[in-house]
Amino acid sequence: MKKIVIILIGLALTFFVIHTIAITIDGLTDENERSEVGVVLGNKVKEDGTPSA
């Protein structure tokens, strides 16, 4: 039973490390491209098109 727990902990740790490395590599190899739209959540735009303060 103790051996199974150690194996499961090792697998979970390996899973975590592999995905952390993958996310880090993806974040560091960013390709800069021009965007056409910017989304700001939680803000209101007045009827005349100006943003609220």
Phi, psi and omega per residue, in radians:
M1 nan -0.732 -3.127
K2 -1.146 -0.609 -3.140
K3 -1.181 -0.653 3.126
I4 -1.153 -0.724 3.120
V5 -1.103 -0.737 3.130
I6 -1.120 -0.710 3.117
I7 -1.134 -0.754 3.125
L8 -1.116 -0.711 3.091
I9 -1.121 -0.717 3.105
G10 -1.106 -0.736 3.104
L11 -1.128 -0.741 3.123
A12 -1.112 -0.731 3.131
L13 -1.148 -0.728 3.103
T14 -1.094 -0.777 3.096
F15 -1.001 -0.819 -3.130
F16 -1.083 -0.813 -3.091
V17 -1.141 -0.758 -3.129
I18 -1.083 -0.776 -3.121
H19 -1.256 -0.576 3.052
T20 -1.109 -0.743 3.108
I21 -1.131 -0.742 -3.137
A22 -1.097 -0.749 3.130
I23 -1.160 -0.691 3.132
T24 -1.130 -0.789 3.128
I25 -1.100 -0.742 3.123
D26 -1.098 -0.683 3.136
G27 -1.231 -0.579 -3.105
L28 -1.452 -0.301 3.134
T29 -1.850 0.935 -3.098
D30 -1.376 2.384 3.079
E31 -1.776 2.026 -3.118
N32 -1.321 2.137 3.092
E33 -2.316 2.704 3.104
R34 -1.309 2.450 3.097
S35 -1.887 2.721 3.135
E36 -1.840 -0.287 -3.047
V37 -2.416 2.451 2.999
G38 -2.131 2.285 -3.095
V39 -1.926 2.176 3.070
V40 -2.072 1.969 -3.082
L41 -1.434 2.474 3.025
G42 1.517 0.194 3.119
N43 -1.961 2.753 -3.112
K44 -2.009 2.477 3.075
V45 -1.958 2.276 3.140
K46 -1.219 2.913 -3.087
E47 -1.094 -0.459 3.134
D48 -1.498 0.046 3.071
G49 1.677 -0.095 3.114
T50 -1.489 2.534 3.104
P51 -1.305 2.617 3.079
S52 -1.336 2.761 -3.099
A53 -1.308 nan nan
